[in-house]
Structures are given as C-alpha cells and as structure tokens.
Amino acid sequence: MVEKLLSKNVKKSDVLLLGIEYDKTSSFGKGADKGPRAIIDCFDTQLELYDHVARWSPARHLKISSIIIPDLKSKEPEIMVKEVSSEVKKRLGSHKFMICLGGEHSVSIGIFDAMKTSSGKTTILQIDAHLDLRDDDSDYNPEPSRFAHSCVMKRALDMGFKIVAVGARAYADFELETARKNNVKIFEWPCVENKQLINKIVDAIKTKNVYITLDADGIDPCHMPATGTPVQGGLSWKFAFDLLKEVFEKKNVVGADIVEVAPRENDQLTEFGAAQLCYYMVALKFKKK
C-alpha cells in the first residue's frame, strides 16, 4: 500500500496544491475542469514518497496539502480570473511554495494577476505547444473573450512579465509577430534535445525569479495524451525533468502551475504524469544544496 502524501493541515503546510476547476473557453477537447481532482488523487494515493529522480522523500520532511477553489465552473472567464486572483493573493506568503493545478490555461491569468506587483522581476517559463498570444479568441469563437485559454500569455505580457516559451509548435502568424515585438524568446519543437539546449533556455531567462506554467500539451503526447489540444512532438519526458532540474538549480522558482490535463476513461497516464511533475518540482524546490 502506497503511503498518502498529503496533510490535512492546510494552514501549517509548507506546500499547497491549489486546484482550479475550470474549462469554459477550451476550443477543442473538453474535460480540463476534472484535471485538478484527478491529479491530487494520484498525488496522494499513487506516488511513492521517495522521488527516484531527485533522490529523496519530500513528503517525509514537508507538510504538503491541497484545496480546491469552489464554485468556478459556471463563471464567465473574466469573473473566474478575478476570483482566482483573489484566492491566490490570500495564500501568497502563507506557504513556502504553491503549485496551482488547472483547469484550462486561462486559470493562469488569475495567478499572474495575483503576482503582477513583481512582474518586472519575474520571467514566466512557459512549457506549451502553443504561444497563447492572441489578444482575444474572436478568430474562432463567436462570443470572444480576452480571458480565453489562447490569450493567457498575451495577458501576461500586458502585466509586464517577461516570457521564455519552450515547446512551441502550433501558433498563428500574428502570435509570432506579437512575440517578436515583445522580445518573447521562443524555443520551437521538434528540435535536438541536449544539455546545450537546456543551457540556452536557462540563459534566456534574464531574471533571478521564475514562474513555471506547464501546459500538458507542451510535453510529447506519448507521455501526456489526455489534454484538450494535443499536438504531435513536444518535450520528451527526460528532457522535461532535466530542464526543470536546471531551472530550479540556477534560478529562484517562485511558483508553478500545471494546466490542461483533461482526464479520460480507462487512461490515467496524464494525471499520473502531472502528479509526478508536481512532486518532482516540490523535491527540487526543497532539496538541500
């Protein structure tokens, strides 16, 4: 029997997993609102306490807890963003580290809004198949919103964040133009994955502070297939872990999110992988130098 990893004492926890159930603006496959509970369940009941990559057992030394923001599913995108921002603000500083679990990628707009006072000092490392730099989703949605999942990184730019995008392989020409105008560094896939590429990605992050937003479709779908907008290619499993290791060692990771996990019947690979990535980031954040 695998030991449970999560503590019920949210107030005294070192690490908080904040679930954000939302899937109103997704443009292809649905189900991302079911991602947070599936990831948290895998985290608590399926992972071993010993992380064999980081080589230690974070849950034996840290209190890790989880909560779900209630009553978001039916809210309009702009209202959802405001409520997520409020919930994240209430918890910033209360825990040593927080990982938010989506939900579609639009939930990250609320997280960025909560953090925007330090935006000029923080780079967002975006692992994603898409650039998400639309100003709104009017090119494919008859009821457009500036808070859709395809607009999340444009809103981050508006807030003053710097962006390094890794894994991009599906985007519009006008998104590329927006990236160029705003000095967004893009690392496209497929590419040759090696230590030199990891060094280039980390060197592209010019600030000490980094926030990681990890869209499940940024990873090769052979590893994380259950996502709303899968795209062939993407980061290999090993490269994703190697990249995270280098970022945590060289930078100050101030928070993270994992989004766009859309569980499907009789296939738990994606939520289990998200739980693994989540626990690995906790292990890296608190591993003694």
C-alpha positions, 0 to 999 in steps of 0.5 A: 500500500502506497503511503498518502502524501498529503496533510490535512493541515492546510494552514501549517503546510509548507506546500499547497496544491491549489486546484482550479476547476475550470474549462469554459473557453477550451476550443477543442477537447473538453474535460480540463475542469476534472484535471485538478481532482484527478491529479491530487488523487494520484498525488496522494494515493499513487506516488511513492514518497521517495522521488527516484529522480531527485533522490529523496522523500519530500513528503517525509520532511514537508507538510504538503496539502491541497484545496480546491477553489469552489464554485468556478465552473459556471463563471464567465472567464473574466469573473473566474480570473478575478476570483482566482486572483483573489484566492491566490493573493490570500495564500501568497506568503502563507506557504513556502511554495504553491503549485496551482493545478488547472483547469484550462490555461486561462486559470493562469491569468488569475495567478499572474494577476495575483503576482503582477506587483513583481512582474518586472522581476519575474520571467514566466517559463512557459512549457506549451505547444502553443504561444497563447498570444492572441489578444482575444479568441474572436478568430474562432469563437463567436462570443470572444473573450480576452480571458480565453485559454489562447490569450493567457500569455498575451495577458501576461505580457500586458502585466509586464512579465517577461516570457521564455516559451519552450515547446512551441509548435502550433501558433498563428502568424500574428502570435509570432509577430506579437512575440517578436515585438515583445522580445518573447524568446521562443524555443520551437519543437521538434528540435535536438534535445541536449544539455546545450539546449537546456543551457540556452533556455536557462540563459534566456531567462534574464531574471533571478525569479521564475514562474513555471506554467506547464501546459500538458500539451507542451510535453510529447503526447506519448507521455501526456495524451489526455489534454484538450489540444494535443499536438504531435512532438513536444518535450520528451519526458527526460528532457522535461525533468532535466530542464526543470532540474536546471531551472530550479538549480540556477534560478529562484522558482517562485511558483508553478502551475500545471494546466490542461490535463483533461482526464479520460476513461480507462487512461490515467497516464496524464494525471499520473504524469502531472502528479509526478511533475508536481512532486518532482518540482516540490523535491527540487524546490526543497532539496538541500544544496 
